Amino acid sequence: MIEVLRLSHRLPRDCRISTHCALTARAFGATKIFYSGQKDKELEESVDKITKAFGGPFEIEYTKEPFKIAKEKKQKGFTIIHLTMYGLEFEKEIQNIKSKNIFLIIGGAKVESEYYQLADYNISVSSQPISEVSALGIILYKMNGIKNKFDNKKLEVIPQQKGKLLKEHK
């Protein structure tokens, strides 16, 4: 099981970025994303709408206490991975991660040092400033590949050389 924590969502600045974090997490096999900062009903509705249309399982949940959630996940045996440009090279570290339960933390404006201390791995995709969306996508792809099969979908994209084709499921 892979779950994600998106820190410090800010309205209106982060609306698209946080949505893209959630959609990336879902597409690459995570089953849940928590987000902190400012509560955003539109973000939740947008992600729920995509999940209902294209399938799941995938959930989004707001938390006022993100560090408490991260600590609880660690106590439940999840491996905590904090994605940060200051971390160790992910290509070297990824092979050391054997856990089936992963809790990925992706930051916002400033990540408090307590997350660095709690993490089992502080990993960098590039050791450069990078979008949390791309960092999340790269590491999830490396760990999990692309998830193509979703349950309870109403719509399915049928790959095409040209044009767009959706198959409806009842």
Helices and strands as residue ranges (DSSP letters): E 2-9, H 15-27, E 32-37, H 41-54, E 59-62, H 66-75, E 79-89, H 90-93, G 94-96, E 102-106, H 113-118, E 121-124, H 132-144, E 155-157, E 166-168
